[in-house]
């Protein structure tokens, strides 16, 4: 028993695994904690420990991916993207951090999923390089405004971010392309005035609808009535021109037109 106690104390505290007392009074290693596996991977280069961590936290990735289902991408694809965020979190985790690996990994997983949706599902896809540069430029703009109490110029943004002026202009223009433009915006760029576009009914719609109705009921009419309606609604002639065309008075054409239309209404009502 004394030897056993010395052996237990010989294991350094930082490296000690969870232990459980097995049958027969001997000590046996219990399940390894996530911190045990992180230590083995980062300090000992154990890739199997890394794989075990990935498998252990894949249910977390799947749960987060399901939250973003129905946004144009399959859940399986989102899980694969989220797994990249998990692997990045495991690789970048610092052992002296006082946080749990799951709490550290969640922002990385969600961030990868959101970037994937932004890049793949957006109607206009902005290159990742320009998106990341725009994030950096926004941070530079906030710092500059706080320090100088005024907005930064494009040249000042480029200098603060350490990139070329052309790159800044490209990033700003690319992100600007994602902003929707109002259909009422004035074409000369005058944001103070809205372009008035009064609504109107296209006359061709009404003519087309009349043609569709008339074509179905023409079989109820005689030859002269069909011709008068055809000239009126398909050829667009006035009653005066129709009268000249068929050799009748305008009054007679008007009476025949009303009668033909009445027949059509009666025929439709009987169906």
VOVEX-84842 format. One record per residue (C-alpha): y, x, z; residue in three letters. Coordinates in steps of 0.1 Angstrom, whole numbers, padded with zeros to 4 digits, always signed. Each point is the difference from the previous one (the first is absolute). Layout:
BEGIN
YXZAla
...
This chain:
BEGIN
+0000+0000+0000Unk
+0024+0029+0008Unk
-0008+0016-0034Unk
+0007-0034-0017Unk
+0034-0003+0017Unk
+0010+0035-0011Unk
-0010-0008-0036Unk
+0021-0031+0000Unk
+0030+0018+0014Unk
-0004+0028-0026Unk
+0009-0024-0028Unk
+0038+0003-0005Unk
+0019-0032+0008Unk
+0017-0002-0034Unk
-0033+0003-0018Unk
-0022-0021+0023Unk
-0018-0029-0016Unk
-0009-0033+0016Unk
-0032+0005+0019Unk
-0024-0026+0014Unk
-0028+0006+0025Unk
-0034-0004-0017Unk
-0034-0008+0015Unk
-0014+0028+0021Unk
+0033+0011+0014Unk
+0012+0021-0029Unk
+0033-0003-0018Unk
+0000-0011-0037Unk
+0029-0002-0024Unk
+0013-0036-0005Unk
+0018-0014-0030Unk
+0029+0022-0012Unk
+0035-0014+0003Unk
+0024+0001-0029Unk
+0019+0028+0018Unk
-0033+0020+0002Unk
-0004-0004-0037Unk
+0036+0009-0007Unk
-0003+0031+0021Unk
-0032+0010-0018Unk
+0016-0005-0034Unk
+0034+0016+0006Unk
-0011+0028+0023Unk
-0035+0007-0014Unk
+0003-0011-0036Unk
-0029-0024+0003Unk
+0002-0022-0031Unk
-0028-0022+0013Unk
+0022-0010+0029Unk
+0027-0009-0025Unk
-0025-0022-0019Unk
-0010-0017+0032Unk
+0037-0008+0008Unk
+0005-0015-0035Unk
-0030-0022+0004Unk
+0010-0010+0035Unk
+0034-0012-0011Unk
-0008-0016-0033Unk
-0003-0035+0016Unk
+0037+0005+0010Unk
+0008+0008-0036Unk
-0018-0031-0013Unk
+0018-0022+0026Unk
+0034+0013-0011Unk
-0008-0003-0037Unk
-0010-0037+0004Unk
+0035-0007+0013Unk
+0013+0009-0035Unk
-0025-0019-0020Unk
+0013-0024-0027Unk
+0028+0022-0012Unk
-0015+0009-0034Unk
-0026+0026+0011Unk
-0036-0003+0011Unk
-0007+0005+0037Unk
-0025+0027-0009Unk
+0027+0020-0018Unk
+0023-0004+0030Unk
-0028+0013+0023Unk
-0004+0031-0021Unk
+0038+0006+0000Unk
+0001-0006+0038Unk
-0028+0025+0005Unk
+0023+0027-0015Unk
+0025-0008+0027Unk
-0027+0002+0027Unk
-0012+0034-0013Unk
+0036+0013-0001Unk
+0005-0012+0036Unk
-0032+0018+0011Unk
+0010+0032-0018Unk
+0035+0000+0014Unk
-0007-0010+0035Unk
+0011+0024+0027Unk
-0023+0004+0030Unk
+0029+0003+0024Unk
+0013-0034-0009Unk
-0002-0025+0028Unk
-0009-0029-0023Unk
-0033-0015-0011Unk
-0011+0008-0035Unk
-0002-0037-0010Unk
+0037-0005+0010Unk
+0009+0031-0020Unk
-0020-0010-0030Unk
+0012-0036-0004Unk
+0035+0009-0015Unk
-0017+0025-0024Unk
-0025-0026-0012Unk
+0025-0028-0004Unk
+0025+0023-0017Unk
-0026+0010-0027Unk
-0009-0036-0006Unk
+0037-0011-0004Unk
+0008+0029-0023Unk
-0030-0009-0021Unk
+0011-0036-0003Unk
+0035+0011-0008Unk
-0011+0023-0027Unk
-0027-0021-0016Unk
+0011-0036+0004Unk
+0038+0002-0006Unk
+0011-0014-0034Unk
+0019+0033-0005Unk
-0019+0031+0012Unk
+0022+0028+0013Unk
-0016+0034+0002Unk
-0010+0011+0035Unk
+0023+0031-0003Unk
+0031-0022-0005Unk
-0010-0024+0027Unk
-0004+0027+0025Unk
+0032+0016-0011Unk
+0018-0033+0005Unk
-0012-0002+0036Unk
+0013+0036+0006Unk
+0034-0010-0016Unk
+0003-0030+0022Unk
-0005+0022+0031Unk
+0026+0025-0014Unk
+0024-0028-0006Unk
-0003-0013+0036Unk
+0005+0035+0014Unk
+0030+0006-0021Unk
+0016-0033+0008Unk
-0005+0006+0037Unk
+0015+0035-0001Unk
+0030-0007-0024Unk
+0006-0038+0006Unk
-0001-0006-0038Unk
-0026-0005-0027Unk
-0013+0032-0017Unk
+0006+0006-0036Unk
-0029+0007-0023Unk
+0008+0037-0001Unk
+0001+0001+0038Unk
-0034-0018+0002Unk
-0015+0025-0023Unk
+0014+0029+0020Unk
-0012-0015+0033Unk
-0035-0007-0014Unk
-0003+0033-0017Unk
-0007-0014-0034Unk
+0017+0001-0034Unk
+0027-0026-0009Unk
-0021-0012-0030Unk
-0030-0007+0023Unk
+0022-0020+0024Unk
+0014-0021-0029Unk
-0036-0006-0014Unk
-0013-0011+0034Unk
+0030-0024+0006Unk
-0003-0015-0034Unk
-0038-0005+0003Unk
+0003-0018+0033Unk
+0029-0021-0014Unk
-0023-0012-0027Unk
-0020-0019+0026Unk
+0029-0021+0011Unk
+0001-0035-0015Unk
+0030-0009-0021Unk
+0014-0035+0002Unk
-0001-0020-0033Unk
+0035-0012+0009Unk
+0014+0035+0001Unk
+0029+0004-0024Unk
-0009+0022-0030Unk
+0031+0022+0004Unk
-0012+0010+0035Unk
+0027-0020+0018Unk
-0018-0007+0033Unk
+0028-0022+0012Unk
-0007-0025-0027Unk
-0031-0019-0008Unk
-0009-0008-0035Unk
-0001-0038-0003Unk
-0029-0012-0020Unk
+0002-0038-0001Unk
-0034-0017-0004Unk
-0006-0020-0031Unk
-0030-0018-0015Unk
-0012+0014-0033Unk
+0002-0029-0025Unk
-0031+0013-0018Unk
-0021-0009+0030Unk
+0008-0037-0002Unk
-0005+0000-0038Unk
-0034+0017+0005Unk
-0011-0025+0026Unk
+0010-0029-0022Unk
-0020+0015-0029Unk
-0031+0003+0022Unk
+0002-0036+0011Unk
+0007-0013-0035Unk
-0028+0019-0016Unk
-0026-0016+0023Unk
+0011-0036-0007Unk
+0007+0002-0037Unk
-0032-0017-0008Unk
+0014-0033+0014Unk
+0028+0000-0026Unk
+0000-0009-0037Unk
+0010+0025-0027Unk
+0037-0009-0001Unk
+0004+0002+0037Unk
-0018+0033+0002Unk
+0023+0014-0027Unk
+0032-0012+0017Unk
-0011+0015+0034Unk
-0011+0032-0017Unk
+0034+0004-0017Unk
+0018-0008+0032Unk
-0019+0021+0025Unk
-0018+0026-0020Unk
+0026+0006-0028Unk
+0030-0007+0023Unk
+0018-0023-0025Unk
+0027-0025+0009Unk
-0006-0037-0005Unk
+0025+0001-0029Unk
-0020+0027-0018Unk
-0033-0018+0007Unk
+0015-0032-0015Unk
+0008+0019-0032Unk
-0034+0017+0000Unk
-0021-0032+0003Unk
+0024-0023-0019Unk
+0008-0023+0029Unk
+0032-0009+0018Unk
+0009+0019+0032Unk
-0003-0033+0020Unk
-0035-0005-0014Unk
-0010+0036+0009Unk
+0013-0005+0035Unk
-0020-0032+0004Unk
-0032+0016-0013Unk
+0005+0030+0022Unk
+0003-0021+0031Unk
-0031-0020-0010Unk
-0020+0031-0006Unk
+0009+0014+0033Unk
-0009-0032+0018Unk
-0034+0001-0017Unk
-0005+0035+0013Unk
+0009-0010+0036Unk
-0024-0029-0002Unk
-0027+0022-0013Unk
+0005+0025+0027Unk
+0000-0027+0027Unk
-0033-0013-0013Unk
-0018+0033+0005Unk
